[in-house]
Amino acid sequence: MKKPKAATEKPAQKVKAEQPVAATAPKTTAKKPSPDQKTAKKAQAAAPKPVAAQPEMAMPERVGLTAGRIWHYLAENGATPVEKLVGELTEEEKIIQRSIGWLAQEGKITLAAVDRVETIALKD
């Protein structure tokens, strides 16, 4: 025998009272970093190489000694892109550039630009 199904009463639906719509606060967006913060990151990424500990020298002496290092580097390694040379030597880039100018003025090197890459080599 089957049991008769008991009638289930549905609970009365609760009536929701309308609540006043609260004023919404304006949406806040994430703050953009100020230009000073952006430049700080860039400056940190492009920090100059540490200069080898050297006693204070006059600028012409530093340029002359660096020109000698460049000459010896090129004698051992042959033609080299200037950017690679800057990365290999421990001197500041501005001193290396001045030394390249010195060697070029003395007629010791040749500079060639191929596809926007400057290459430096000793003259034959």
Secondary structure in CASP SS format (residue, H / E / C, confidence):
PFRMAT SS
TARGET T0000
AUTHOR 0000-0000-0000
METHOD secondary structure of the structure
MODEL  1
M C 1.00
K C 1.00
K C 1.00
P C 1.00
K C 1.00
A C 1.00
A C 1.00
T C 1.00
E C 1.00
K C 1.00
P C 1.00
A C 1.00
Q C 1.00
K C 1.00
V C 1.00
K C 1.00
A C 1.00
E C 1.00
Q C 1.00
P C 1.00
V C 1.00
A C 1.00
A C 1.00
T C 1.00
A C 1.00
P C 1.00
K C 1.00
T C 1.00
T C 1.00
A C 1.00
K C 1.00
K C 1.00
P C 1.00
S C 1.00
P H 1.00
D H 1.00
Q H 1.00
K H 1.00
T H 1.00
A H 1.00
K H 1.00
K H 1.00
A H 1.00
Q H 1.00
A H 1.00
A C 1.00
A C 1.00
P C 1.00
K C 1.00
P C 1.00
V C 1.00
A C 1.00
A C 1.00
Q C 1.00
P C 1.00
E C 1.00
M C 1.00
A C 1.00
M H 1.00
P H 1.00
E H 1.00
R H 1.00
V H 1.00
G H 1.00
L H 1.00
T H 1.00
A H 1.00
G H 1.00
R H 1.00
I H 1.00
W H 1.00
H H 1.00
Y H 1.00
L H 1.00
A H 1.00
E H 1.00
N H 1.00
G C 1.00
A C 1.00
T E 1.00
P E 1.00
V H 1.00
E H 1.00
K H 1.00
L H 1.00
V H 1.00
G H 1.00
E H 1.00
L C 1.00
T C 1.00
E C 1.00
E C 1.00
E H 1.00
K H 1.00
I H 1.00
I H 1.00
Q H 1.00
R H 1.00
S H 1.00
I H 1.00
G H 1.00
W H 1.00
L H 1.00
A H 1.00
Q H 1.00
E C 1.00
G C 1.00
K C 1.00
I E 1.00
T E 1.00
L E 1.00
A E 1.00
A E 1.00
V E 1.00
D C 1.00
R C 1.00
V E 1.00
E E 1.00
T E 1.00
I E 1.00
A E 1.00
L E 1.00
K C 1.00
D C 1.00
END
